[in-house]
Amino acid sequence: MSSDFKCRLTSLTIKLVLMFTIFRFILISFILLGVCSFSSNTNSICCLIQANDTIAKTNAKSADVLKKGKALFEKNCIMCHGALGHGDGPAGLFLNPRPFDISSDKVQSQTDSTLFFKITIGKAPMPPFKTLSFESRQLLVIYVRSLAKNKTK
């Protein structure tokens, strides 16, 4: 190979590497901006760590907390997930995919933050519940945890 060709090849390689690096930077920037701008009311998804800490510190055995969580569940979730969370609600029977059995070990083994996130963003056919207040979504997580006790074997 001639030295002129090698020089052009090296120059082209440097340009391609530089373009790829810039492209990666722009792509990562868009991803980060998209994640950080996702918000519910004034509560950002970045509050998941706070949600986990707050949920863990809440007295889940409190009858008042469970009563509030149950009221939210009955208003927003029971039609698809059913009274005991088995995914057998009247509306859920017509959905594809069917609603999860939220009393199952698979769901109950997930972290509070994960459940909070899933309630917030939803997953088809479940709609997002980001319009619910931060506290309401926390109460739903606590109530969903209580459904594990009601699971019939």
Residue, then its C-alpha position, 0 to 999 in steps of 0.5 A: m500500500s502506498s503511504d498516501f492511501k494509508c494516510r487517507l485510510t487513517s484519516l477516514t478511520i479517525k473521522l468515523v470513530l469521531m462521528f460514532t462517538i458524537f452519535r453515541f453522545i447525542l443518543i445517550s443525551f436524548i435517552l437521559l433527557g427522555v427519562c428525566s423529563f418523564s414526570s407525574n404531576t411534580n413527581s419525577i420517576c427519579c423519585l423511585i428511590q424515595a418511594n422505596d424508602t418511604i414505602a418501607k418506612t410506612n407502617a403497612k399494618s396500619a388499618d388506615v393505610l390498608k383501608k386507603g390502599k384498598a379504596l384506591f384498588e377498588k376504584n382503579c384496579i379491581m375491574c381487571h385484577g379482581a378482588l383478590g388480585h388474581g387477574d380475574g376481574p370482569a374487565g380483565l377476562f376480555l383483555n389480551p394479555r390477561p392481567f397479572d395475578i398480583s398476589s403471585d410470588k412472581v409479582q410479590s417478589q418484586t421490589d416496592s420501587t418496581l411495583f411503584f414504577k409499573i403502577t406509574i407507567g403501566k404496561a399494555p393493556m394496563p394504563p399508566f396511573k401517573t395521574l394518581s398522587f405519589e402517596s396514592r401510588q405508594l398506598l397501592v403498593i402497600y395494598v398489593r403487598s397485603l394481597a399475598k396473604n389472601k392468595t388461596k393455594 
